[in-house]
Amino acid sequence: MDKYQLYKFFAGESNMEDEIAIREWLEESAQNKKEFFRERKLFDASYLNTGRIPPVKSKHIYFNFRKIGYVAATIAIIISISIFLNNYSIIDNHAVNTAMNIVTVPAGQRVKLILPDGTIVWLNSQSTFTYPAVFSKTRQVTLNGEGFFEVKADKNSPFIVSTSKGSVNVTGTIFNVRALDNEGIFETTLLEGKVKVISAEDSLNTIDLKPNQKSKFLGNNFTVENIDDHDEFLWRNGLMSFKNRSLDEIVREFEQQYGVNIILNHKNKQLFKHSYTAKFRTTDGLEYNLDILRRTATFKYERSTDNETIYIN
Protein backbone atom coordinates (compact mmCIF):
# COMPACT_ATOMS: atom_id res chain seq x y z
CA MET A 1 0.00 0.00 0.00
CA ASP A 2 1.33 3.41 -0.96
CA LYS A 3 2.42 5.43 2.11
CA TYR A 4 0.89 8.57 0.70
CA GLN A 5 -2.52 6.89 0.64
CA LEU A 6 -2.07 5.66 4.21
CA TYR A 7 -1.01 9.08 5.49
CA LYS A 8 -4.00 10.70 3.81
CA PHE A 9 -6.15 8.08 5.54
CA PHE A 10 -4.54 8.81 8.94
CA ALA A 11 -5.03 12.53 8.33
CA GLY A 12 -8.71 12.08 7.50
CA GLU A 13 -8.21 13.26 3.91
CA SER A 14 -9.04 10.02 2.08
CA ASN A 15 -11.96 9.83 -0.29
CA MET A 16 -14.44 6.96 -0.06
CA GLU A 17 -12.73 4.97 -2.81
CA ASP A 18 -9.35 5.07 -1.05
CA GLU A 19 -10.91 4.17 2.30
CA ILE A 20 -12.54 1.09 0.81
CA ALA A 21 -9.26 0.11 -0.84
CA ILE A 22 -7.36 0.45 2.45
CA ARG A 23 -9.93 -1.59 4.37
CA GLU A 24 -9.81 -4.36 1.74
CA TRP A 25 -6.02 -4.28 1.84
CA LEU A 26 -6.11 -4.61 5.64
CA GLU A 27 -8.22 -7.75 5.39
CA GLU A 28 -5.85 -9.45 2.97
CA SER A 29 -3.15 -10.48 5.46
CA ALA A 30 -1.74 -10.11 8.96
CA GLN A 31 1.37 -8.59 7.38
CA ASN A 32 -0.72 -5.77 5.94
CA LYS A 33 -2.16 -5.09 9.37
CA LYS A 34 1.31 -4.93 10.88
CA GLU A 35 2.40 -2.51 8.17
CA PHE A 36 -0.69 -0.38 8.75
CA PHE A 37 0.01 0.01 12.48
CA ARG A 38 3.73 0.49 11.91
CA GLU A 39 3.05 3.37 9.54
CA ARG A 40 0.45 4.79 11.94
CA LYS A 41 3.06 4.86 14.72
CA LEU A 42 5.57 6.56 12.43
CA PHE A 43 2.92 9.05 11.36
CA ASP A 44 1.99 9.93 14.95
CA ALA A 45 5.58 10.00 16.20
CA SER A 46 6.62 12.32 13.39
CA TYR A 47 3.84 14.71 14.25
CA LEU A 48 4.68 14.75 17.94
CA ASN A 49 8.34 15.47 17.19
CA THR A 50 7.87 18.08 14.48
CA GLY A 51 4.41 19.50 15.11
CA ARG A 52 3.63 18.78 11.44
CA ILE A 53 1.80 15.96 9.73
CA PRO A 54 3.97 14.06 7.24
CA PRO A 55 3.84 14.12 4.27
CA VAL A 56 0.28 15.30 3.61
CA LYS A 57 -1.45 18.50 4.58
CA SER A 58 -4.44 17.82 6.75
CA LYS A 59 -7.35 19.91 7.88
CA HIS A 60 -8.89 17.13 9.93
CA ILE A 61 -6.42 15.59 12.38
CA TYR A 62 -4.00 17.51 14.52
CA PHE A 63 -3.09 18.07 18.12
CA ASN A 64 -3.16 21.67 19.28
CA PHE A 65 -1.27 21.85 22.58
CA ARG A 66 -1.39 25.03 24.62
CA LYS A 67 1.45 26.14 26.80
CA ILE A 68 0.36 26.45 30.44
CA GLY A 69 2.65 27.97 33.08
CA TYR A 70 6.30 27.27 32.39
CA VAL A 71 5.95 23.88 30.73
CA ALA A 72 4.93 23.42 27.12
CA ALA A 73 2.16 20.90 26.69
CA THR A 74 3.98 19.35 23.75
CA ILE A 75 6.64 18.23 26.22
CA ALA A 76 4.51 17.45 29.22
CA ILE A 77 1.56 15.66 27.71
CA ILE A 78 1.89 11.92 27.88
CA ILE A 79 0.45 10.34 24.81
CA SER A 80 0.38 6.65 23.99
CA ILE A 81 -0.69 6.46 20.38
CA SER A 82 -1.54 3.50 18.19
CA ILE A 83 -1.09 0.75 20.76
CA PHE A 84 -0.87 -2.46 18.76
CA LEU A 85 -2.26 -5.40 20.72
CA ASN A 86 -2.11 -9.08 19.88
CA ASN A 87 -5.88 -9.34 20.22
CA TYR A 88 -7.32 -6.91 17.69
CA SER A 89 -10.47 -4.86 18.12
CA ILE A 90 -12.97 -6.04 15.52
CA ILE A 91 -15.00 -3.39 13.72
CA ASP A 92 -18.47 -4.43 12.52
CA ASN A 93 -18.66 -7.44 10.20
CA HIS A 94 -15.72 -6.40 8.05
CA ALA A 95 -13.17 -7.61 10.63
CA VAL A 96 -11.12 -4.45 10.20
CA ASN A 97 -8.65 -4.20 13.07
CA THR A 98 -7.75 -0.93 14.70
CA ALA A 99 -5.40 0.57 17.25
CA MET A 100 -6.45 2.72 20.18
CA ASN A 101 -5.15 6.21 20.83
CA ILE A 102 -4.79 7.23 24.48
CA VAL A 103 -4.33 10.86 25.47
CA THR A 104 -3.47 11.73 29.09
CA VAL A 105 -3.47 15.41 30.04
CA PRO A 106 -1.25 16.46 32.99
CA ALA A 107 -2.28 18.95 35.65
CA GLY A 108 -2.42 22.52 34.38
CA GLN A 109 -2.75 21.54 30.73
CA ARG A 110 -5.58 21.26 28.24
CA VAL A 111 -5.64 19.67 24.80
CA LYS A 112 -7.62 20.14 21.62
CA LEU A 113 -8.10 17.11 19.37
CA ILE A 114 -9.75 16.63 16.02
CA LEU A 115 -10.90 13.03 15.69
CA PRO A 116 -10.85 10.98 12.47
CA ASP A 117 -14.50 11.88 11.74
CA GLY A 118 -13.92 15.62 12.18
CA THR A 119 -15.34 15.79 15.71
CA ILE A 120 -13.60 18.43 17.86
CA VAL A 121 -12.75 17.52 21.46
CA TRP A 122 -11.29 19.70 24.18
CA LEU A 123 -9.79 17.84 27.17
CA ASN A 124 -9.35 19.48 30.55
CA SER A 125 -6.54 19.05 33.06
CA GLN A 126 -5.87 15.49 34.33
CA SER A 127 -8.23 13.89 31.81
CA THR A 128 -7.66 10.56 30.08
CA PHE A 129 -9.29 10.02 26.70
CA THR A 130 -9.28 6.90 24.52
CA TYR A 131 -10.46 6.70 20.93
CA PRO A 132 -9.85 4.38 17.95
CA ALA A 133 -7.53 5.24 15.10
CA VAL A 134 -10.36 4.31 12.74
CA PHE A 135 -14.02 4.79 13.62
CA SER A 136 -16.56 2.07 12.87
CA LYS A 137 -20.28 2.55 12.35
CA THR A 138 -20.46 3.32 16.05
CA ARG A 139 -18.05 6.09 17.05
CA GLN A 140 -17.21 5.13 20.62
CA VAL A 141 -14.72 6.92 22.88
CA THR A 142 -13.90 6.68 26.60
CA LEU A 143 -13.39 9.56 29.03
CA ASN A 144 -12.19 9.93 32.60
CA GLY A 145 -12.02 13.65 33.32
CA GLU A 146 -13.69 16.53 31.50
CA GLY A 147 -14.27 16.93 27.79
CA PHE A 148 -16.06 19.44 25.57
CA PHE A 149 -17.38 17.85 22.36
CA GLU A 150 -18.44 19.32 19.05
CA VAL A 151 -19.60 16.13 17.35
CA LYS A 152 -19.73 16.03 13.58
CA ALA A 153 -23.25 15.07 12.55
CA ASP A 154 -23.76 11.56 11.19
CA LYS A 155 -27.21 10.03 11.75
CA ASN A 156 -25.97 6.64 10.56
CA SER A 157 -23.05 6.54 13.01
CA PRO A 158 -23.89 7.28 16.66
CA PHE A 159 -21.20 8.95 18.77
CA ILE A 160 -20.89 7.46 22.27
CA VAL A 161 -18.88 8.86 25.17
CA SER A 162 -18.38 6.06 27.71
CA THR A 163 -17.55 6.73 31.35
CA SER A 164 -17.44 4.52 34.45
CA LYS A 165 -20.88 5.80 35.55
CA GLY A 166 -22.65 5.85 32.21
CA SER A 167 -22.58 6.93 28.61
CA VAL A 168 -23.70 9.85 26.45
CA ASN A 169 -25.20 8.93 23.06
CA VAL A 170 -25.45 11.47 20.23
CA THR A 171 -25.32 11.72 16.46
CA GLY A 172 -24.17 15.33 16.17
CA THR A 173 -24.26 18.04 18.80
CA ILE A 174 -22.29 20.22 21.25
CA PHE A 175 -22.01 19.18 24.88
CA ASN A 176 -19.71 18.94 27.90
CA VAL A 177 -19.05 15.81 29.97
CA ARG A 178 -17.46 15.85 33.41
CA ALA A 179 -16.78 12.29 34.61
CA LEU A 180 -14.32 11.96 37.48
CA ASP A 181 -13.92 8.31 38.45
CA ASN A 182 -12.16 9.01 41.75
CA GLU A 183 -14.95 11.34 42.90
CA GLY A 184 -17.93 9.47 41.44
CA ILE A 185 -18.94 12.52 39.38
CA PHE A 186 -20.86 12.14 36.13
CA GLU A 187 -22.33 15.33 34.67
CA THR A 188 -23.47 16.12 31.14
CA THR A 189 -24.35 19.61 29.90
CA LEU A 190 -26.02 20.06 26.52
CA LEU A 191 -25.46 23.28 24.59
CA GLU A 192 -26.85 22.39 21.15
CA GLY A 193 -28.73 19.46 19.63
CA LYS A 194 -29.86 16.53 21.77
CA VAL A 195 -28.25 13.72 23.76
CA LYS A 196 -29.35 10.62 25.64
CA VAL A 197 -27.55 9.87 28.89
CA ILE A 198 -27.56 6.23 30.02
CA SER A 199 -26.61 4.69 33.35
CA ALA A 200 -23.79 2.12 33.20
CA GLU A 201 -25.56 -0.12 35.73
CA ASP A 202 -29.02 -0.03 34.18
CA SER A 203 -29.41 0.60 30.46
CA LEU A 204 -33.11 1.34 31.03
CA ASN A 205 -32.20 4.22 33.32
CA THR A 206 -31.86 7.02 30.76
CA ILE A 207 -32.60 10.68 30.33
CA ASP A 208 -32.92 12.90 27.24
CA LEU A 209 -31.47 16.39 27.57
CA LYS A 210 -32.60 19.55 25.86
CA PRO A 211 -30.27 22.47 25.08
CA ASN A 212 -29.13 24.38 28.17
CA GLN A 213 -29.83 21.48 30.49
CA LYS A 214 -27.37 19.72 32.78
CA SER A 215 -27.79 16.20 34.15
CA LYS A 216 -26.08 14.88 37.27
CA PHE A 217 -25.93 11.23 38.27
CA LEU A 218 -26.49 11.03 42.02
CA GLY A 219 -26.79 7.62 43.64
CA ASN A 220 -28.63 5.65 40.98
CA ASN A 221 -30.72 8.50 39.64
CA PHE A 222 -30.38 11.40 37.22
CA THR A 223 -31.26 14.94 38.19
CA VAL A 224 -31.72 17.72 35.63
CA GLU A 225 -31.29 21.45 36.00
CA ASN A 226 -31.49 24.34 33.56
CA ILE A 227 -28.40 26.46 32.97
CA ASP A 228 -28.22 30.03 31.73
CA ASP A 229 -24.50 30.64 32.03
CA HIS A 230 -21.96 28.97 29.74
CA ASP A 231 -18.96 30.60 31.38
CA GLU A 232 -18.07 27.39 33.21
CA PHE A 233 -16.91 26.03 29.85
CA LEU A 234 -14.35 28.80 29.45
CA TRP A 235 -11.80 26.29 30.78
CA ARG A 236 -11.11 25.65 27.08
CA ASN A 237 -9.63 29.16 27.01
CA GLY A 238 -7.67 28.73 30.23
CA LEU A 239 -10.27 30.35 32.50
CA MET A 240 -11.91 28.91 35.60
CA SER A 241 -15.29 30.59 36.01
CA PHE A 242 -17.52 30.26 39.08
CA LYS A 243 -20.99 31.69 39.66
CA ASN A 244 -22.50 31.43 43.13
CA ARG A 245 -20.26 28.50 43.99
CA SER A 246 -19.15 27.38 47.44
CA LEU A 247 -15.52 27.63 48.54
CA ASP A 248 -15.41 23.85 48.64
CA GLU A 249 -16.45 23.61 44.96
CA ILE A 250 -13.86 26.20 43.97
CA VAL A 251 -10.95 24.50 45.71
CA ARG A 252 -12.00 21.13 44.21
CA GLU A 253 -11.58 22.75 40.80
CA PHE A 254 -8.19 24.13 41.86
CA GLU A 255 -7.19 20.59 42.83
CA GLN A 256 -8.19 19.28 39.41
CA GLN A 257 -6.34 22.04 37.58
CA TYR A 258 -3.11 22.08 39.56
CA GLY A 259 -2.75 18.48 40.75
CA VAL A 260 -2.55 19.21 44.49
CA ASN A 261 -4.56 18.26 47.57
CA ILE A 262 -6.39 21.12 49.27
CA ILE A 263 -7.79 20.50 52.74
CA LEU A 264 -10.34 22.91 54.19
CA ASN A 265 -10.64 23.41 57.93
CA HIS A 266 -14.29 22.43 58.46
CA LYS A 267 -14.15 23.77 62.01
CA ASN A 268 -13.96 27.27 60.55
CA LYS A 269 -17.65 27.81 59.76
CA GLN A 270 -16.89 31.18 58.16
CA LEU A 271 -15.40 29.37 55.17
CA PHE A 272 -18.73 27.83 54.26
CA LYS A 273 -21.17 30.66 54.94
CA HIS A 274 -21.00 32.32 51.55
CA SER A 275 -21.02 31.54 47.84
CA TYR A 276 -18.63 33.20 45.42
CA THR A 277 -18.58 34.47 41.86
CA ALA A 278 -15.16 34.85 40.25
CA LYS A 279 -12.94 34.06 37.28
CA PHE A 280 -9.33 32.90 37.42
CA ARG A 281 -6.72 32.43 34.73
CA THR A 282 -5.11 29.00 34.97
CA THR A 283 -1.78 30.42 33.84
CA ASP A 284 -1.63 32.75 36.85
CA GLY A 285 -0.81 29.76 39.03
CA LEU A 286 -2.35 28.30 42.16
CA GLU A 287 -0.80 30.60 44.76
CA TYR A 288 -1.72 33.76 42.87
CA ASN A 289 -5.31 32.56 42.47
CA LEU A 290 -5.53 31.61 46.15
CA ASP A 291 -4.33 35.10 47.04
CA ILE A 292 -7.05 36.59 44.82
CA LEU A 293 -9.68 34.29 46.32
CA ARG A 294 -8.84 35.10 49.92
CA ARG A 295 -9.48 38.80 49.31
CA THR A 296 -13.15 37.81 49.28
CA ALA A 297 -13.12 34.61 51.32
CA THR A 298 -10.98 35.50 54.31
CA PHE A 299 -8.64 32.64 55.13
CA LYS A 300 -5.03 31.68 55.62
CA TYR A 301 -3.25 28.82 53.91
CA GLU A 302 0.00 26.93 54.13
CA ARG A 303 1.75 24.24 52.15
CA SER A 304 2.96 20.91 53.46
CA THR A 305 6.71 20.27 53.46
CA ASP A 306 6.44 18.16 50.31
CA ASN A 307 4.37 20.90 48.56
CA GLU A 308 1.69 18.35 47.61
CA THR A 309 -0.96 19.51 50.08
CA ILE A 310 -2.38 22.93 50.93
CA TYR A 311 -4.18 23.54 54.22
CA ILE A 312 -6.80 26.32 54.30
CA ASN A 313 -7.81 27.64 57.73
Secondary structure as the mmCIF struct_conf table of DSSP 4:
data_model
#
loop_
_struct_conf.conf_type_id
_struct_conf.id
_struct_conf.beg_label_comp_id
_struct_conf.beg_label_asym_id
_struct_conf.beg_label_seq_id
_struct_conf.end_label_comp_id
_struct_conf.end_label_asym_id
_struct_conf.end_label_seq_id
HELX_RH_AL_P HELX_RH_AL_P1 LYS A 3 PHE A 10
TURN_TY1_P TURN_TY1_P1 ALA A 11 GLY A 12
HELX_RH_AL_P HELX_RH_AL_P2 MET A 16 GLU A 28
HELX_RH_AL_P HELX_RH_AL_P3 ALA A 30 THR A 50
BEND BEND1 GLY A 51 ARG A 52
BEND BEND2 PRO A 54 VAL A 56
BEND BEND3 LYS A 59 HIS A 60
STRN STRN1 PHE A 63 PHE A 65
HELX_LH_PP_P HELX_LH_PP_P1 ARG A 66 LYS A 67
STRN STRN2 ILE A 68 ILE A 68
TURN_TY1_P TURN_TY1_P2 GLY A 69 TYR A 70
STRN STRN3 VAL A 71 VAL A 71
HELX_RH_AL_P HELX_RH_AL_P4 ALA A 73 ALA A 76
STRN STRN4 ILE A 78 ILE A 83
BEND BEND4 ASN A 86 ASN A 87
HELX_LH_PP_P HELX_LH_PP_P2 TYR A 88 TYR A 88
STRN STRN5 SER A 89 ILE A 91
TURN_TY1_P TURN_TY1_P3 ASP A 92 ALA A 95
STRN STRN6 VAL A 96 THR A 98
STRN STRN7 MET A 100 THR A 104
HELX_LH_PP_P HELX_LH_PP_P3 VAL A 105 PRO A 106
TURN_TY1_P TURN_TY1_P4 ALA A 107 GLY A 108
STRN STRN8 VAL A 111 ILE A 114
TURN_TY1_P TURN_TY1_P5 PRO A 116 ASP A 117
BEND BEND5 GLY A 118 GLY A 118
STRN STRN9 ILE A 120 LEU A 123
TURN_TY1_P TURN_TY1_P6 SER A 125 GLN A 126
STRN STRN10 THR A 128 PRO A 132
BEND BEND6 ALA A 133 VAL A 134
BEND BEND7 LYS A 137 THR A 138
STRN STRN11 ARG A 139 GLU A 150
HELX_LH_PP_P HELX_LH_PP_P4 VAL A 151 ALA A 153
TURN_TY1_P TURN_TY1_P7 LYS A 155 ASN A 156
BEND BEND8 SER A 157 SER A 157
STRN STRN12 PHE A 159 SER A 162
BEND BEND9 SER A 164 LYS A 165
STRN STRN13 GLY A 166 VAL A 170
BEND BEND10 THR A 171 GLY A 172
STRN STRN14 ILE A 174 LEU A 180
HELX_RH_3T_P HELX_RH_3T_P1 ASP A 181 GLU A 183
TURN_TY1_P TURN_TY1_P8 GLY A 184 GLY A 184
STRN STRN15 ILE A 185 GLU A 192
BEND BEND11 GLY A 193 GLY A 193
STRN STRN16 VAL A 195 SER A 199
BEND BEND12 ALA A 200 GLU A 201
TURN_TY1_P TURN_TY1_P9 SER A 203 LEU A 204
STRN STRN17 THR A 206 LEU A 209
TURN_TY1_P TURN_TY1_P10 PRO A 211 ASN A 212
STRN STRN18 GLN A 213 LEU A 218
TURN_TY1_P TURN_TY1_P11 GLY A 219 ASN A 220
STRN STRN19 ASN A 221 ASN A 226
HELX_RH_3T_P HELX_RH_3T_P2 ASP A 231 ASN A 237
TURN_TY1_P TURN_TY1_P12 GLY A 238 GLY A 238
STRN STRN20 LEU A 239 SER A 246
HELX_RH_AL_P HELX_RH_AL_P5 LEU A 247 TYR A 258
TURN_TY1_P TURN_TY1_P13 GLY A 259 GLY A 259
STRN STRN21 ASN A 261 LEU A 264
TURN_TY1_P TURN_TY1_P14 HIS A 266 LYS A 267
HELX_RH_3T_P HELX_RH_3T_P3 LYS A 269 PHE A 272
BEND BEND13 LYS A 273 LYS A 273
STRN STRN22 SER A 275 ARG A 281
HELX_RH_3T_P HELX_RH_3T_P4 THR A 282 ASP A 284
HELX_RH_AL_P HELX_RH_AL_P6 LEU A 286 LEU A 293
TURN_TY1_P TURN_TY1_P15 ARG A 294 THR A 296
BEND BEND14 ALA A 297 ALA A 297
STRN STRN23 TYR A 301 ARG A 303
TURN_TY1_P TURN_TY1_P16 THR A 305 ASP A 306
BEND BEND15 ASN A 307 GLU A 308
STRN STRN24 THR A 309 ILE A 312
#
